[in-house]
Amino acid sequence: MWEKSRQGAIDVVSGDGALTLDNCDSLRGLLEGCVNDGQPQLVLDCRQIALFDSAGLELLLDIRESCARRGGLFQLAGLNTLCLDILQVTDIASQFELYDDSVAAAGSFAQ
């Protein structure tokens, strides 16, 4: 369900469906592997993610914090309207850099 690819030195993780309690553990393992591999430059490509529940939001915040502790960044890309609304209503959107797509997010690391 979750896949990791590289764009230069940037890890891009993507998946489909909903980011909920049922599948947070598999994504957490993949993201933590990226975080623990040096100074993380990590993008979650959300194009195929239908929605986030509270467990999914908590995972996003945990990974953001882990990246920050290691001097890295965790960015979100390709959010659909519902996911963006969920982030805004919960006041979590302000804690992330949000991009239209993973290419733009990965390119932002070079700036």
Steps between C-alpha positions, in 0.01 A plus 500: 500500500786743581797554272823691536693652212791743477524829317868576539561513876128535578289207622149509353242271658164441334200279550130474441185473702450666836763571762322352800570300813474181292804580286707746705743236624616401152549862398669587831760228444579626151518866604710428809745310281539816290536721808769280654711505184704818555352849475148432370363675195163339473186557293168322545324499163131512595348492149337162559425540871125544544494631859676512836354394834636605839756217501620610156532860613692393808738301279561802277581716802727233652700466180524877459642524852744212441626666182541835676701341783745364242525834317281391212161576349179310434275647233159408364410510131195447281234530769142462381236746619376277784850435638584869480174586678578248775845652551357852509209425733733328746751788469772260386550645151708786641755250634593368154628627172233403248563459127287427196708196405800298612727650231442852638549373857826323413621806310443719805781325685750645253401858581 
